[in-house]
């Protein structure tokens, strides 16, 4: 691998170790089990792939299989971690969350099916296009969620908002990277892979720095079950926005036949 890829690989591995340590020390793993598993799997991926690439080469058969298989596993873990964060942010509004998870449950299998059709049984192309499809779907979902949090002053733990922002930035950066490199043929592995690795590792390292800064604070108190906002919370929201937000949530709860919490 080119020296810059080696340096970025080591830097991202060390940053992931810091993030993993903060998750354990600050107790975030209790509220973020899927996010914690995602970071742990990324660390395992780095530990496994680096010696394989170093001794066999990233274009070898061993590196080829290990690289794409581990990428598929971490992609699934990233999907679970992102859904977990969306749930934590939107769980106070059961109607809005009900619409969100149903849309994601409908969209993700469609993306999987379309990628399977157009990848023509080519494993690297399948995983790469699936990665792009994931980033497009969740970039839209995350941008809409962050826009909702900005427009309606919903009370959200800062750590969750920053983690969502990190995923949003990474998805947007990956979409841009894949769009810029679209002219490269996946068959030109030696030219495509180092450039993709350099740009991806750079954007991911920035996200890890952002996450480490927010995870250094103690984890929010654990809630046993999701609850709607209290009357005092609603009074802190301007009346017209409060009415809009309540109306949207109530209509969605009625549409999905979701019952509110027992009083």
N, C-alpha and C positions, 0 to 999 in steps of 0.2 A: 504494500500500500504506500502511497505517497506520504512523505513526512508530515504534511499538514493534517492528513486524515488520522495518522497515529497520534499527533498532539491533541487533536479535537476529541478523539476517542478516549484518551486518558483523562482529559479535562471533564468530559461529560460523565465518565465513570466516577470520578472523584466527587463531582457535584451530586450525582445520584446517591452516593454513599452518605453525603451530608444530609440530603433530603430524607433518606431512609432513617438515619439516626434521629433526626428531628421528629419524624413521625412516631418513633418509639418513645423517645425521651419526653415529648410533649403530650403523648397520649392520643394523637390524632387517629391512630389505627382503630380505636373503638368506634368512631363515627364514620371512618372512611376505610372499611375493610377492602373494597375493590380497588380503590386508589392505591392503598398500601400494597396490594398484590401486584398491581401494575408496575409500581416502582421496583418491587422485588424481582419480578420477571425480567424487567429491563436489565437489572444488575446481573441476573443469571445469564441472559443473552450475551452480555458483554464478556463475562467470564468464560463462556463456552466458545464464542466466536473468535475472540482475539487470538488465542493460541492456534486455532484451526487455520485462520487466515495467515498467520505468521509462518506456520510450518508447511501448509499445503497450498496456500495461495487462495485468494477469494474466487478465482475462476476455476478451481479444481472441482472435481465431482463431489468431494466431501464438503468443501466450502459452499458449493452450490446448494446442496440439499440442506445442510445445517442453516445456512443463511435464510433461505426462503421459508423453511419450516418454522424457524424461530420468529421470523417476521409475521407470519400468520398468527402465531400464538399471542404475541404481544399486541397485535392489532385487535384481537378479540378481547384482551384484557383492557386495552384503552377504551374500547366501546363500552364495556361494563363500568369502568371508572367514570366516564363522561355521563352515562345515564344516572349513576349514583349521585353525582353532583347536581344534576338537574333536578332530581327528586328532592334532595335536601333543600334546594333553593325554592322550589315551587310547592313543597308539601303543605304549606299553610293555605294554599288555594287549591283545594282538591279538584275543582272543576277544570282549572287551567292545567294542572298536572295530568288529569285524566285524558285531556285532549292531547297533551304532549306525548305521553308514552304510547298512546294508540297510534298517533301519526308515525312515530319512530318504529313501532312494531310493524306497521304496514310498509314503510319506506325501505327499511333495511333488507328484508327478504327480496324486494323488487330489485334493489341494487345488486344483491348477490346473484339473482337469476340473470339479470342483464349482463353482468360481468362474465358469468359462466358461459353465456351464449357467444359473446364477442371475443373472448380470450382464446377460443379454439383449442382448448385442452392444453394450453401452454402455461405451466405452473408459475413461472416468474411473471409473465404478463398478467395472469389471473390475480396474483397477490398485489402487484403494482397497481392495477386498475381498481382492485377492491379497496386498496389504501386510498386512492384518489377519490373513489365514490364515497367512502367513509368521511373523508375530510370535507367534501362538498355538502353532504347531508348534515353533518354536525356543525360545520361552520355556519350554515343557515340557522340551525336550531339555536346555537350559542349566541349568535348575533341578535336574533329575535328575543332570546331570554334576557341578554344584557340590556337591550333596548327597553324591554318591559320594566326591568329594575330601575333604569334611568328615568323613564317617563312617569312611572308610578313609584313613589318613594317607599318601596317595600323594604321592611326591615329584614336584612340578610346578614348573617355572620360574615365579616370581612374576609376571613380565610376562604370561604366557599366562593365568594365573588372573585377573588384573585386566582384561585385554582381554575375557575371557569374561564377567566380572561386568558390564562396561560394556554389552556386547550384551544381557545378560539384563535389566539395568535399563531399557535403552531399549525392548526388546520389551514388558516389562510396562507401562511408561509409555504406549506407543503403544496397547496394548490398552485401557488405562483411558481414554485420550483418545478413542479411537474409540467406546467404550461410552458415555461421557458425551455425546458429540456425535451419537449415533445418532438422536436425535429430529429433528435437522436434515435437511432434504431436500438431496440433492446438487445439486438444481436451484437451490436458494437459494445460489448460488455466492458472492455478495457478502457474505452473512452467515456462511456456513460456513468459507470458505477462510481469512480473516484469523485467526479463532479457532484453527483447526487449525494454521496456520503458527506462531502465537505459542506454543502449548503444545508443539508438536513441536520447534521450535527451542530452547526453554528446556531441555527434557529432553536434547536432543542436545548442547547446550553444556556441561551438567554432565558428560556422558559424556566429551566431549573434554578437559575439565579433568582428569578422572581418568586418561584415557589418557596425556596429556602428562606427568603426574607420574611414571608408571611407565616410559614410553618414554625418559625422560631418562637412564636407566641403560643401560649397554652391553648389546648383544645377547648372548644365551646362545651358547656355543660350538656350532658346526655339527656335527650328527651325520650321518654318511653314510647310515645306514639305521636304522630303528627297532629297538630291542633291548628284551628283557625286563629287569626289574630284577635287579640283582646280588644275590648271597647276603647281602652286607653291608647292602644296602638292606632286604631282607626281615627281617633280624635286628633292625632298628630299629622294626619294627611289632610290636605285641603279638601273642603266639602265636595266640590264638583268631581275631583279625581277619586275621592273615596266612593262616591255614588257610582261612578263608571266602573271602578274595579269590583265593587260588590255586585253590580248588575251582571258584569261579564262572568264572574265566578259562579253566581247563582244560576244563570242560564245554562252554563256548561254542566254544573252539577245536576240540574234537572234533565238535561239532554242525555247525560251518561247514566242517569239514575243513581247518583252517588249520594249517600246519606251523610249528613253532617255529624260531628262528634256528639256523643251523648252528654247532656248537661248533668 
